[in-house]
Amino acid sequence: MALFSRRPKNSDDEPSRPDRDEVTDAASADGASADVAEPDATADPAASVGISMSSYRGLGAAGSAEKPAAAPPAPAVRGEESVSASAETMPGLRDNILLRESLKRMPDQPQPQDLLELARQLLQGHLYLRVKGDARALIAEGKGLPLAVATMGDKKYALAYSSGAALTASVRADGDADTSAVAQSTMSVLRHVLAGDTEGLVLDPASAPARAVIPRALIERMLQSADENLAIKTVLAAPRTEATAAAVVDALTRAPMWVAVNRADENSPFGVAQGRAEDGSRYLEVFSHPLEVAAMRREDRSAPITAAQLAATLAGDEGLTGVLVDPRGPWIRLSRGELAPVLALGE
């Protein structure tokens, strides 16, 4: 928790709240839509969790409802193995590094795939909220910490921040230094957004172009398929230690997970996506959320898989060296030996 000390306001600068002028246009978020089917373990893989991103754009994007031209297929480039960026941009506040860095990569006119990439990184770690007064005192008194809200036209959006730098930019923008910052888990914030009457969440509103709108419809779909504890993603986002592999394997034994499936044509059987290491060894690709599959920019669909089914798959193909978890990054590669607790579930 950090308190911003009060400072004199420059008389030449008119303090402004993040209203329509500050936050610019969110027309593109108004018509956003998502299609994420509920996982059905008994359904054909082609009918399982699919994600369609048609009109998600970020803050300040053109308000046209016209669907952007489909981008050419991109190679499934593996992401970074672990988080390596600096953890703090403001002393005493640990940034949500993955979300912060993803926001930095946001273009002035975000396309659907940009919001898809951002949404998957949002599903881990924490967010910061700005609270009027002393958050510590409010918590001690048992009072709630309502989300700050920005009004855009006749719609309201909740505000949250990925880093100390984003908080500082917000204080500079509105001139209200009599506020404090409090960290809350991402899942708590997203649930709070859905419990209210806002149309979605604005991330880092004063940090253009490193800011974005996450529409309510997308948040609903994100939470429908999310592990309540985000067990896999939380371990992968943390600093790597000798215990990381065992922690991921433990999460795989109890957390929901998905594989990427596809077929050459409607008459062909479905195949499950695999990755190859530099030495040619094969690894089954496993994902912590359907968004991770969609972010690979392939034509694959996501299909739920249980730990017992994963064990059976590995047992049925001795040529598989192990699994590759969340290849878009942060990722980890696990050998059969490390996967012993998972393999035991299939015996």
VOBA-1610 file (N, C-alpha, C; in pm, whole numbers, padded with zeros to 5 digits, always signed):
BEGIN
Met+00085-00119+00000Met+00000+00000+00000Met+00088+00123+00000Ala+00047+00225-00072Ala+00126+00347-00077Ala+00032+00466-00070Leu+00076+00571-00004Leu-00002+00694+00004Leu+00066+00800-00080Phe-00013+00872-00156Phe+00041+00982-00234Phe+00029+01109-00150Ser+00141+01174-00128Ser+00138+01296-00047Ser+00072+01409-00125Arg+00006+01496-00050Arg-00061+01609-00115Arg+00044+01706-00167Arg+00021+01759-00284Arg+00113+01858-00340Arg+00032+01974-00395Pro+00089+02093-00402Pro+00014+02206-00455Pro-00016+02188-00602Lys-00133+02230-00644Lys-00172+02219-00783Lys-00124+02342-00860Asn-00080+02318-00980Asn-00038+02427-01067Asn-00162+02503-01111Ser-00163+02632-01085Ser-00281+02711-01119Ser-00305+02716-01268Asp-00202+02686-01350Asp-00219+02689-01494Asp-00282+02560-01545Asp-00284+02457-01460Asp-00339+02328-01503Asp-00475+02308-01438Glu-00576+02288-01520Glu-00708+02263-01467Glu-00722+02116-01433Pro-00744+02083-01305Pro-00757+01942-01269Pro-00873+01879-01347Ser-00853+01758-01393Ser-00959+01693-01469Ser-00975+01549-01424Arg-01098+01504-01421Arg-01127+01364-01393Arg-01126+01289-01526Pro-01104+01158-01520Pro-01102+01083-01645Pro-01241+01066-01702Asp-01293+01174-01765Asp-01424+01165-01827Asp-01406+01136-01975Arg-01501+01170-02059Arg-01490+01138-02200Arg-01373+01210-02264Asp-01345+01332-02224Asp-01234+01404-02283Asp-01101+01343-02241Glu-01091+01302-02115Glu-00966+01246-02065Glu-00940+01108-02120Val-01048+01025-02121Val-01033+00886-02157Val-01058+00863-02305Thr-01096+00964-02377Thr-01127+00962-02520Thr-01244+00871-02549Asp-01251+00815-02668Asp-01371+00747-02717Asp-01370+00599-02684Ala-01480+00551-02632Ala-01492+00407-02605Ala-01605+00346-02686Ala-01640+00409-02796Ala-01752+00360-02876Ala-01729+00218-02922Ser-01604+00185-02947Ser-01576+00050-02997Ser-01604-00056-02892Ala-01595-00017-02763Ala-01621-00115-02658Ala-01770-00141-02643Asp-01852-00042-02682Asp-01996-00055-02662Asp-02052-00174-02737Gly-02000-00198-02857Gly-02056-00305-02938Gly-01971-00430-02936Ala-01883-00442-02840Ala-01794-00557-02835Ala-01874-00685-02810Ser-01825-00792-02868Ser-01892-00919-02847Ser-01790-01029-02834Ala-01829-01133-02763Ala-01740-01248-02748Ala-01822-01374-02756Asp-01760-01479-02804Asp-01828-01607-02810Asp-01736-01713-02753Val-01757-01744-02626Val-01677-01847-02561Val-01773-01950-02507Ala-01781-02063-02573Ala-01876-02166-02531Ala-01833-02229-02401Glu-01930-02278-02325Glu-01897-02348-02201Glu-01829-02481-02235Pro-01726-02518-02160Pro-01662-02647-02183Pro-01762-02761-02161Asp-01760-02859-02249Asp-01846-02974-02236Asp-01761-03098-02257Ala-01733-03169-02150Ala-01641-03281-02158Ala-01694-03393-02246Thr-01827-03397-02269Thr-01884-03503-02349Thr-01899-03465-02495Ala-01873-03340-02528Ala-01895-03293-02664Ala-01777-03326-02754Asp-01806-03322-02882Asp-01698-03336-02981Asp-01603-03220-02964Pro-01472-03240-02980Pro-01377-03131-02959Pro-01410-03006-03040Ala-01465-03024-03158Ala-01495-02907-03241Ala-01603-02821-03180Ala-01683-02879-03089Ala-01791-02803-03028Ala-01753-02748-02892Ser-01632-02774-02848Ser-01590-02727-02717Ser-01545-02583-02723Val-01473-02540-02623Val-01450-02397-02602Val-01387-02330-02722Gly-01460-02244-02786Gly-01407-02167-02898Gly-01416-02021-02866Ile-01324-01941-02914Ile-01323-01798-02885Ile-01329-01719-03014Ser-01423-01632-03023Ser-01434-01547-03141Ser-01416-01403-03097Met-01317-01337-03151Met-01293-01196-03119Met-01330-01116-03243Ser-01439-01041-03237Ser-01484-00972-03356Ser-01462-00822-03354Ser-01483-00760-03238Ser-01476-00613-03240Ser-01410-00555-03117Tyr-01327-00631-03047Tyr-01261-00574-02931Tyr-01153-00478-02974Arg-01160-00359-02927Arg-01056-00261-02953Arg-01026-00190-02823Gly-00918-00119-02820Gly-00881-00049-02699Gly-00933+00092-02696Leu-00899+00162-02593Leu-00939+00300-02576Leu-00887+00385-02689Gly-00973+00469-02745Gly-00928+00560-02848Gly-00931+00501-02987Ala-00977+00377-03003Ala-00985+00318-03136Ala-01102+00378-03211Ala-01099+00367-03342Ala-01208+00419-03423Ala-01336+00348-03384Gly-01446+00421-03386Gly-01572+00365-03341Gly-01645+00286-03447Ser-01585+00259-03560Ser-01652+00186-03665Ser-01686+00046-03620Ala-01805+00002-03655Ala-01846-00134-03620Ala-01800-00234-03724Glu-01738-00186-03829Glu-01693-00275-03935Glu-01584-00367-03883Lys-01598-00493-03915Lys-01502-00590-03869Lys-01371-00573-03943Pro-01257-00564-03873Pro-01130-00546-03942Pro-01097-00666-04028Ala-01021-00641-04132Ala-00981-00750-04220Ala-00900-00852-04143Ala-00924-00977-04175Ala-00853-01083-04104Ala-00704-01076-04135Ala-00625-01088-04030Ala-00480-01084-04048Ala-00434-01217-04105Pro-00329-01217-04183Pro-00276-01343-04235Pro-00228-01429-04121Pro-00234-01560-04137Pro-00189-01649-04029Pro-00047-01617-03987Ala-00027-01610-03858Ala+00107-01581-03806Ala+00165-01706-03743Pro+00293-01723-03752Pro+00354-01841-03690Pro+00336-01836-03538Ala+00321-01952-03478Ala+00301-01959-03333Ala+00435-01945-03264Val+00482-01823-03255Val+00611-01797-03193Val+00598-01816-03043Arg+00687-01890-02986Arg+00684-01912-02842Arg+00721-01783-02770Gly+00652-01756-02661Gly+00678-01636-02586Gly+00799-01650-02494Glu+00813-01554-02406Glu+00923-01558-02311Glu+00899-01669-02208Glu+01005-01736-02169Glu+00990-01846-02075Glu+00949-01796-01937Ser+01003-01684-01894Ser+00973-01633-01760Ser+00974-01481-01760Val+00929-01423-01651Val+00925-01279-01636Val+01065-01228-01603Ser+01113-01131-01679Ser+01249-01081-01655Ser+01256-00931-01634Ala+01145-00860-01657Ala+01147-00714-01645Ala+01151-00670-01499Ser+01186-00543-01478Ser+01191-00487-01342Ser+01055-00496-01276Ala+01055-00531-01147Ala+00929-00553-01076Ala+00865-00425-01024Glu+00938-00315-01019Glu+00883-00192-00962Glu+00912-00072-01052Thr+00810+00011-01074Thr+00829+00140-01139Thr+00803+00253-01041Met+00763+00216-00919Met+00745+00311-00809Met+00789+00237-00683Pro+00883+00293-00609Pro+00935+00223-00491Pro+00824+00177-00397Gly+00830+00053-00359Gly+00735-00001-00264Gly+00612-00065-00324Leu+00592-00049-00456Leu+00477-00109-00522Leu+00526-00208-00626Arg+00488-00332-00612Arg+00528-00434-00708Arg+00429-00433-00825Asp+00479-00411-00944Asp+00394-00404-01062Asp+00341-00542-01101Asn+00229-00543-01170Asn+00184-00663-01239Asn+00262-00664-01370Ile+00377-00727-01370Ile+00473-00711-01479Ile+00417-00757-01613Leu+00354-00873-01616Leu+00305-00925-01743Leu+00199-00832-01803Leu+00110-00782-01720Leu+00007-00691-01770Leu+00069-00558-01810Arg+00159-00507-01730Arg+00226-00379-01761Arg+00297-00386-01896Glu+00372-00493-01919Glu+00445-00506-02043Glu+00352-00528-02162Ser+00243-00598-02141Ser+00145-00618-02248Ser+00080-00486-02286Leu+00050-00403-02187Leu-00008-00271-02216Leu+00090-00183-02292Lys+00218-00196-02261Lys+00319-00117-02333Lys+00320-00148-02482Arg+00285-00270-02516Arg+00286-00312-02657Arg+00158-00277-02731Met+00062-00216-02662Met-00064-00183-02727Met-00044-00073-02830Pro-00090-00093-02953Pro-00079+00011-03056Pro-00184+00119-03033Asp-00170+00231-03105Asp-00267+00340-03092Asp-00408+00293-03130Gln-00415+00205-03228Gln-00544+00152-03272Gln-00543+00000-03254Pro-00570-00046-03133Pro-00563-00190-03106Pro-00659-00270-03193Gln-00613-00385-03235Gln-00695-00478-03311Gln-00743-00590-03218Pro-00837-00672-03262Pro-00890-00778-03175Pro-00781-00865-03113Gln-00680-00900-03190Gln-00575-00987-03136Gln-00496-00919-03025Asp-00483-00787-03032Asp-00413-00713-02926Asp-00488-00724-02794Leu-00621-00711-02800Leu-00701-00723-02678Leu-00703-00866-02627Leu-00696-00961-02719Leu-00691-01102-02680Leu-00563-01130-02602Glu-00452-01079-02651Glu-00323-01097-02584Glu-00325-01031-02446Leu-00383-00912-02440Leu-00391-00841-02312Leu-00479-00916-02212Ala-00591-00968-02259Ala-00685-01036-02169Ala-00622-01157-02104Arg-00541-01233-02179Arg-00481-01352-02119Arg-00379-01314-02011Gln-00307-01204-02031Gln-00211-01161-01930Gln-00279-01096-01811Leu-00400-01047-01833Leu-00476-00990-01721Leu-00516-01097-01621Leu-00527-01221-01667Leu-00572-01330-01581Leu-00461-01384-01492Gln-00398-01303-01419Gln-00298-01345-01320Gln-00260-01224-01236Gly-00204-01250-01120Gly-00148-01142-01040Gly-00251-01050-00976His-00218-00922-00974His-00298-00825-00902His-00314-00698-00985Leu-00407-00615-00939Leu-00429-00482-00995Leu-00429-00383-00880Tyr-00398-00258-00912Tyr-00404-00152-00811Tyr-00530-00070-00829Leu-00587-00030-00716Leu-00702+00059-00714Leu-00661+00188-00646Arg-00717+00300-00692Arg-00696+00428-00624Arg-00817+00456-00537Val-00791+00490-00414Val-00898+00512-00317Val-00884+00652-00259Lys-00994+00723-00249Lys-00994+00856-00188Lys-00963+00843-00040Gly-00860+00914+00006Gly-00822+00907+00146Gly-00723+00795+00172Asp-00724+00745+00295Asp-00629+00644+00339Asp-00694+00506+00332Ala-00651+00424+00235Ala-00710+00291+00218Ala-00690+00206+00343Arg-00573+00220+00408Arg-00546+00142+00528Arg-00650+00170+00637Ala-00682+00298+00655Ala-00780+00334+00757Ala-00919+00284+00721Leu-00955+00291+00592Leu-01086+00243+00549Leu-01101+00093+00573Ile-00994+00019+00544Ile-00997-00125+00566Ile-01011-00156+00715Ala-00937-00080+00800Ala-00943-00100+00945Ala-01083-00074+00999Glu-01154+00020+00935Glu-01289+00054+00978Glu-01394-00039+00918Gly-01350-00133+00836Gly-01443-00227+00776Gly-01523-00170+00661Lys-01476-00061+00605Lys-01548+00003+00494Lys-01500-00055+00361Gly-01588-00052+00263Gly-01554-00104+00132Gly-01459-00012+00057Leu-01396-00067-00043Leu-01305+00010-00129Leu-01363+00013-00270Pro-01455+00102-00297Pro-01520+00103-00428Pro-01420+00139-00538Leu-01442+00080-00655Leu-01359+00112-00770Leu-01388+00253-00819Ala-01283+00325-00856Ala-01303+00454-00920Ala-01369+00430-01055Val-01449+00526-01100Val-01527+00508-01221Val-01504+00625-01316Ala-01492+00597-01446Ala-01484+00700-01548Ala-01613+00698-01628Thr-01665+00815-01660Thr-01786+00825-01740Thr-01750+00859-01884Met-01797+00777-01975Met-01773+00800-02118Met-01908+00801-02187Gly-01952+00920-02226Gly-02086+00933-02278Gly-02184+00906-02166Asp-02275+00811-02188Asp-02370+00775-02082Asp-02335+00642-02016Lys-02212+00597-02036Lys-02170+00469-01980Lys-02056+00489-01881Lys-02050+00398-01784Lys-01948+00405-01681Lys-01853+00285-01691Tyr-01725+00313-01666Tyr-01624+00209-01668Tyr-01542+00216-01540Ala-01516+00103-01481Ala-01431+00098-01362Ala-01286+00120-01402Leu-01204+00168-01309Leu-01063+00198-01336Leu-00973+00112-01248Ala-00864+00066-01307Ala-00764-00010-01232Ala-00629+00013-01298Tyr-00523-00025-01227Tyr-00387+00009-01271Tyr-00295-00112-01261Ser-00201-00119-01355Ser-00109-00232-01361Ser+00021-00207-01286Ser+00052-00080-01256Ser+00185-00049-01203Ser+00189+00081-01127Gly+00301+00101-01058Gly+00322+00228-00989Gly+00332+00343-01087Ala+00393+00320-01203Ala+00405+00426-01303Ala+00268+00470-01353Ala+00177+00374-01372Ala+00043+00407-01418Ala-00034+00486-01312Leu-00014+00450-01186Leu-00076+00525-01077Leu-00025+00668-01072Thr+00107+00684-01087Thr+00167+00817-01085Thr+00112+00903-01199Ala+00099+00842-01318Ala+00045+00915-01434Ala-00098+00959-01408Ser-00174+00877-01339Ser-00312+00911-01308Ser-00321+01028-01210Val-00233+01028-01110Val-00230+01138-01015Val-00193+01269-01085Arg-00096+01262-01173Arg-00057+01382-01248Arg-00172+01433-01334Ala-00249+01342-01391Ala-00357+01380-01483Ala-00472+01449-01413Asp-00510+01400-01294Asp-00627+01460-01229Asp-00591+01552-01113Gly-00464+01551-01071Gly-00422+01643-00966Gly-00467+01608-00826Asp-00533+01494-00809Asp-00584+01456-00677Asp-00481+01368-00607Ala-00393+01430-00527Ala-00288+01355-00459Ala-00335+01298-00326Asp-00456+01333-00282Asp-00507+01282-00155Asp-00574+01147-00175Thr-00502+01057-00239Thr-00553+00923-00265Thr-00447+00821-00226Ser-00490+00698-00207Ser-00396+00592-00175Ser-00416+00476-00272Ala-00314+00394-00281Ala-00319+00279-00371Ala-00326+00151-00291Val-00411+00061-00332Val-00424-00068-00264Val-00428-00178-00370Ala-00354-00284-00346Ala-00349-00395-00440Ala-00461-00495-00410Gln-00524-00544-00514Gln-00627-00646-00502Gln-00602-00752-00610Ser-00640-00876-00583Ser-00620-00981-00683Ser-00703-00949-00807Thr-00651-00987-00921Thr-00720-00962-01047Thr-00860-01024-01046Met-00870-01146-00997Met-01001-01212-00996Met-01101-01135-00910Ser-01055-01081-00798Ser-01145-01003-00711Ser-01193-00878-00783Val-01102-00811-00852Val-01140-00689-00924Val-01238-00721-01036Leu-01210-00825-01113Leu-01299-00860-01225Leu-01437-00898-01175Arg-01443-00972-01066Arg-01575-01007-01009Arg-01646-00882-00959His-01570-00789-00902His-01629-00664-00853His-01687-00584-00969Val-01618-00583-01081Val-01668-00512-01199Val-01803-00570-01242Leu-01811-00702-01247Leu-01934-00767-01291Leu-02048-00750-01190Ala-02013-00732-01063Ala-02116-00714-00960Ala-02179-00574-00967Gly-02111-00481-01032Gly-02160-00344-01041Gly-02234-00318-01171Asp-02256-00191-01199Asp-02332-00153-01319Asp-02244-00089-01426Thr-02113-00115-01420Thr-02023-00057-01519Thr-02019-00144-01644Glu-01973-00085-01754Glu-01970-00153-01883Glu-01839-00228-01907Gly-01748-00221-01812Gly-01620-00288-01830Gly-01514-00223-01743Leu-01390-00249-01779Leu-01276-00204-01700Leu-01178-00128-01788Val-01136-00010-01742Val-01032+00067-01810Val-00902+00047-01734Leu-00800+00001-01803Leu-00669-00023-01743Leu-00576+00093-01774Asp-00513+00150-01672Asp-00414+00258-01686Asp-00467+00373-01772Pro-00578+00436-01732Pro-00645+00535-01817Pro-00562+00656-01856Ala-00461+00693-01777Ala-00383+00813-01808Ala-00249+00780-01872Ser-00234+00657-01923Ser-00104+00613-01975Ser-00107+00588-02125Ala-00183+00667-02200Ala-00191+00647-02345Ala-00052+00644-02408Pro-00029+00556-02508Pro-00123+00458-02563Pro-00126+00326-02485Ala-00052+00320-02376Ala-00045+00195-02298Ala-00165+00184-02204Arg-00283+00181-02261Arg-00405+00170-02182Arg-00507+00094-02267Ala-00613+00046-02206Ala-00708-00034-02282Ala-00841-00045-02209Val-00945-00074-02284Val-01077-00105-02229Val-01099-00254-02242Ile-01138-00318-02132Ile-01178-00458-02135Ile-01330-00460-02118Pro-01404-00488-02225Pro-01550-00483-02218Pro-01607-00586-02122Arg-01721-00555-02069Arg-01789-00642-01972Arg-01811-00782-02031Ala-01852-00788-02157Ala-01879-00918-02220Ala-01755-01007-02219Leu-01639-00948-02244Leu-01516-01026-02244Leu-01481-01071-02102Ile-01501-00985-02003Ile-01473-01022-01864Ile-01560-01140-01823Glu-01687-01138-01863Glu-01777-01248-01828Glu-01724-01380-01884Arg-01680-01378-02009Arg-01630-01501-02072Arg-01497-01544-02012Met-01415-01448-01977Met-01287-01481-01914Met-01308-01557-01783Leu-01403-01510-01702Leu-01426-01571-01571Leu-01498-01704-01582Gln-01578-01722-01686Gln-01650-01848-01702Gln-01556-01966-01712Ser-01442-01946-01778Ser-01348-02057-01800Ser-01225-02051-01711Ala-01220-01954-01622Ala-01100-01935-01541Ala-01100-02023-01417Asp-00984-02074-01384Asp-00962-02142-01257Asp-00976-02039-01146Glu-01058-02069-01048Glu-01084-01974-00939Glu-00955-01927-00873Asn-00857-02016-00861Asn-00731-01981-00796Asn-00620-01946-00894Leu-00648-01957-01024Leu-00547-01930-01126Leu-00416-02003-01092Ala-00430-02128-01052Ala-00315-02202-00998Ala-00198-02212-01095Ile-00226-02249-01220Ile-00117-02267-01317Ile-00055-02133-01352Lys-00138-02034-01385Lys-00086-01904-01428Lys-00009-01834-01316Thr-00055-01850-01193Thr+00013-01785-01081Thr+00155-01837-01064Val+00173-01968-01076Val+00307-02025-01062Val+00396-01982-01179Leu+00341-01983-01299Leu+00421-01946-01417Leu+00462-01799-01415Ala+00381-01714-01352Ala+00412-01571-01348Ala+00512-01536-01239Ala+00533-01626-01144Ala+00624-01599-01033Ala+00769-01622-01074Pro+00864-01566-00997Pro+01006-01592-01025Pro+01035-01741-01021Arg+01119-01788-01113Arg+01150-01930-01121Arg+01248-01972-01012Thr+01218-02086-00951Thr+01304-02146-00849Thr+01313-02295-00878Glu+01388-02367-00797Glu+01399-02511-00814Glu+01265-02581-00787Ala+01175-02511-00719Ala+01045-02571-00685Ala+00937-02541-00788Thr+00968-02461-00891Thr+00866-02419-00987Thr+00805-02537-01061Ala+00887-02626-01115Ala+00835-02738-01193Ala+00739-02823-01110Ala+00777-02854-00987Ala+00690-02935-00901Ala+00559-02863-00870Ala+00565-02731-00855Ala+00445-02653-00826Ala+00350-02654-00946Val+00405-02644-01068Val+00321-02648-01188Val+00258-02786-01202Val+00336-02891-01180Val+00283-03028-01189Val+00170-03047-01089Asp+00188-02999-00967Asp+00083-03009-00866Asp-00043-02938-00914Ala-00027-02819-00976Ala-00142-02745-01028Ala-00211-02823-01140Leu-00134-02891-01222Leu-00191-02968-01333Leu-00278-03084-01283Thr-00253-03133-01165Thr-00331-03245-01112Thr-00470-03203-01066Arg-00492-03072-01048Arg-00621-03029-00991Arg-00686-02911-01063Ala-00612-02838-01143Ala-00668-02719-01209Ala-00724-02754-01347Pro-00826-02681-01394Pro-00875-02703-01530Pro-00768-02667-01632Met-00765-02740-01741Met-00668-02713-01847Met-00727-02752-01981Trp-00661-02707-02086Trp-00710-02727-02221Trp-00597-02771-02313Val-00635-02833-02425Val-00541-02860-02533Val-00594-02793-02658Ala-00508-02776-02758Ala-00547-02716-02885Ala-00571-02827-02987Val-00690-02829-03048Val-00724-02934-03143Val-00757-02874-03279Asn-00735-02954-03381Asn-00764-02910-03517Asn-00769-03033-03606Arg-00818-03015-03729Arg-00817-03122-03827Arg-00804-03063-03966Ala-00752-03143-04059Ala-00726-03095-04194Ala-00854-03059-04268Asp-00959-03137-04249Asp-01089-03110-04310Asp-01196-03177-04227Glu-01322-03156-04265Glu-01432-03205-04183Glu-01441-03357-04178Asn-01373-03425-04268Asn-01375-03570-04269Asn-01254-03632-04198Ser-01163-03547-04152Ser-01042-03597-04087Ser-01061-03602-03936Pro-00989-03690-03869Pro-00997-03693-03722Pro-00926-03572-03663Phe-00963-03539-03540Phe-00899-03427-03473Phe-00760-03466-03424Gly-00670-03373-03432Gly-00537-03392-03377Gly-00512-03289-03269Val-00422-03321-03178Val-00389-03231-03067Val-00253-03168-03094Ala-00244-03037-03071Ala-00122-02963-03103Ala-00005-03007-03017Gln+00110-03016-03082Gln+00235-03051-03014Gln+00341-02948-03048Gly+00439-02937-02961Gly+00553-02850-02986Gly+00679-02933-02992Arg+00779-02884-03063Arg+00906-02955-03072Arg+01018-02870-03013Ala+01102-02935-02936Ala+01218-02868-02879Ala+01328-02863-02984Glu+01435-02792-02950Glu+01545-02775-03044Glu+01607-02908-03085Asp+01600-03005-02997Asp+01659-03136-03028Asp+01561-03229-03098Gly+01442-03178-03132Gly+01344-03258-03204Gly+01247-03334-03116Ser+01266-03333-02987Ser+01174-03404-02897Ser+01036-03338-02900Arg+00932-03420-02881Arg+00795-03372-02892Arg+00731-03350-02755Tyr+00656-03242-02743Tyr+00587-03208-02618Tyr+00441-03176-02650Leu+00349-03232-02573Leu+00210-03198-02587Leu+00187-03057-02533Glu+00118-02974-02608Glu+00090-02838-02563Glu-00034-02838-02472Val-00019-02782-02354Val-00126-02774-02255Val-00145-02627-02218Phe-00271-02586-02199Phe-00302-02445-02177Phe-00385-02424-02051Ser-00360-02312-01984Ser-00429-02282-01858Ser-00564-02216-01877His-00596-02171-02000His-00722-02102-02027His-00744-02103-02178Pro-00869-02106-02225Pro-00893-02101-02370Pro-00831-01980-02439Leu-00819-01868-02367Leu-00755-01750-02426Leu-00612-01780-02468Glu-00545-01868-02396Glu-00407-01903-02430Glu-00400-01973-02565Val-00501-02053-02596Val-00506-02121-02726Val-00531-02019-02836Ala-00630-01932-02814Ala-00663-01832-02914Ala-00546-01737-02941Ala-00467-01708-02838Ala-00354-01615-02853Ala-00242-01673-02938Met-00245-01802-02968Met-00142-01863-03050Met-00157-01824-03197Arg-00270-01760-03233Arg-00293-01711-03369Arg-00293-01825-03471Arg-00353-01934-03431Arg-00369-02045-03522Arg-00519-02070-03539Glu-00554-02165-03621Glu-00695-02198-03641Glu-00742-02305-03542Asp-00661-02334-03442Asp-00696-02436-03344Asp-00816-02394-03259Arg-00883-02494-03205Arg-00988-02471-03106Arg-00941-02531-02975Ser-00994-02480-02866Ser-00955-02532-02734Ser-01053-02639-02689Ala-01000-02744-02631Ala-01082-02853-02579Ala-01036-02884-02438Pro-01129-02896-02343Pro-01089-02925-02204Pro-01031-03064-02191Ile-00938-03080-02102Ile-00877-03210-02076Ile-00853-03222-01926Thr-00883-03338-01870Thr-00860-03361-01727Thr-00719-03415-01707Ala-00676-03414-01583Ala-00543-03467-01552Ala-00535-03615-01588Ala-00644-03690-01562Ala-00645-03833-01595Ala-00637-03853-01746Gln-00707-03770-01822Gln-00700-03780-01968Gln-00562-03743-02019Leu-00500-03645-01956Leu-00363-03608-01994Leu-00269-03724-01969Ala-00285-03790-01856Ala-00202-03905-01823Ala-00221-04016-01927Ala-00346-04040-01967Ala-00374-04144-02065Ala-00314-04108-02201Thr-00319-03981-02237Thr-00261-03937-02365Thr-00112-03961-02367Leu-00045-03925-02259Leu+00099-03946-02251Leu+00133-04095-02251Ala+00050-04175-02183Ala+00075-04319-02179Ala+00055-04382-02316Gly-00035-04324-02396Gly-00063-04380-02527Gly+00034-04340-02636Asp+00123-04249-02608Asp+00222-04206-02708Asp+00357-04192-02639Glu+00433-04299-02644Glu+00562-04299-02574Glu+00662-04205-02639Gly+00630-04158-02760Gly+00719-04064-02827Gly+00710-03923-02773Leu+00608-03897-02692Leu+00595-03766-02629Leu+00691-03757-02511Thr+00777-03655-02512Thr+00875-03639-02405Thr+00813-03581-02279Gly+00705-03505-02295Gly+00640-03441-02181Gly+00537-03341-02229Val+00519-03233-02155Val+00422-03129-02193Val+00489-02993-02193Leu+00432-02904-02274Leu+00473-02763-02279Leu+00352-02682-02235Val+00363-02614-02123Val+00249-02544-02064Val+00251-02396-02104Asp+00137-02349-02157Asp+00120-02209-02200Asp+00236-02161-02287Pro+00254-02219-02405Pro+00369-02184-02490Pro+00376-02038-02532Arg+00266-01965-02523Arg+00271-01823-02558Arg+00349-01743-02454Gly+00369-01801-02336Gly+00452-01739-02234Gly+00373-01664-02127Pro+00427-01666-02004Pro+00540-01745-01956Pro+00509-01895-01966Trp+00608-01974-02006Trp+00586-02115-02030Trp+00685-02199-01950Ile+00655-02329-01946Ile+00748-02422-01884Ile+00736-02556-01957Arg+00848-02624-01970Arg+00852-02756-02034Arg+00876-02859-01924Leu+00792-02962-01920Leu+00798-03062-01814Leu+00821-03200-01875Ser+00915-03274-01821Ser+00947-03408-01870Ser+00854-03511-01808Arg+00858-03632-01863Arg+00779-03739-01806Arg+00815-03766-01660Gly+00943-03756-01630Gly+00984-03778-01492Gly+00923-03676-01398Glu+00921-03550-01440Glu+00862-03444-01356Glu+00711-03460-01346Leu+00651-03523-01448Leu+00505-03538-01453Leu+00456-03663-01380Ala+00541-03727-01303Ala+00504-03851-01235Ala+00372-03840-01156Pro+00346-03731-01082Pro+00218-03720-01010Pro+00096-03718-01104Val+00113-03661-01223Val+00005-03661-01321Val-00013-03800-01381Leu+00097-03862-01419Leu+00092-03994-01480Leu+00030-04096-01385Ala+00050-04077-01256Ala-00005-04170-01156Ala-00158-04167-01157Leu-00216-04058-01201Leu-00363-04046-01204Leu-00425-04135-01310Gly-00346-04176-01407Gly-00399-04260-01513Gly-00380-04408-01486Glu-00316-04443-01380Glu-00291-04584-01349Glu-00410-04651-01281
//
